[in-house]
Amino acid sequence: MLEADDPEVRRLREEALARQAAEMACKKVFAILGVDLGNAAQVEEFRRDLRFGQAMRKVAEKGVTAGIVVVVGGILAALWVGLQMKLGGK
């Protein structure tokens, strides 16, 4: 039989306490975000919102990259035209 001073009993109690604290913390964080973890519809809506945010971030990153390419391309084209005019005298 397991005694109260048994290290295994202590470990099991600490593990249960840690699990309970983690669950409470998660519920509190999601409650602050407005998501009831017991409501499957709210959880799924939250997941869709996260996926949408991820998609928007990726689109924005591509847009910034495209903008940088356009600006660099414009600068290189202007330098090329300027060099041709300087060397060619046209």
N, C-alpha and C positions, 0 to 999 in steps of 0.2 A: 504494500500500500504506500502511496506517496505521502510524505510528510510535508508540513507547511514550510520547513526549512530546506527541503530538498531543492537543489539547484534547477532541476527540471521543472518543478512546480513554479518556481520563481520565473524561469524563462518563459513558460507558458502564460503566466499572468502578465508579464511585461509585454509579450507579443500581442496579447489580446488588448491591452491598454493602448499600445502603439497603433494597432489596427483601428480601434475605436476613435482615437484622436485624429488619425488620417481621414477617416470617413467624415467626421464632424467638420474638419477643416475644408474638405472638398465641398461638402454641402453648403458651408458658409460662403465660400468663394463663388460658387455657382449661383447662390441666392443673391449675392451682390451683383452678379451679372444679369440677374433676372431670369434664371433658368431653374426650374423645379426638376431635380433629377428623377423624381418619381413620376413625372409626366413625360411619356415617350414622345409625344408630339412636340413639346417644347425642346426636348433634347435634339430631335431631328431638325427642327427649325434652326437651332443654334449651330448645328453641324453645317447646314446649308449656308448660313451666314458666313461661317468661317471659310467654306469653300469659295464663296463668292468673293470674299476679301482677298483670298489667295489668288484668284483669277485676275482681279483688278490690279493687284501688285505686280503680277507677271506682265500684264499688258502695259502698265506704267513703265516698268523696267525696259521693255522692248521699245516703247516710245522715246524714252530718254536715249537709248542706244541709237535709234534711228535719227534723232535730233543731232546727236554728236557727229554721226557719220555725215549728215547733210552739211553741218557747219565746217567740219574739216575738209570735206570735198569742195565746198565753196571757196575756202581759203586757198586750197591747192590749185583750183582752177584760176583764181585771181592771180596767184603767183606765176602760174604757167603763162597766162596771157601777158602779164607784165614783163616776164622774161623774154617772151617772143617779141614784144614791142621794142624792148631795149636792145636786143641783139639784132633783130631783123630790121628795125627802123621803119616798120609799117605804120 
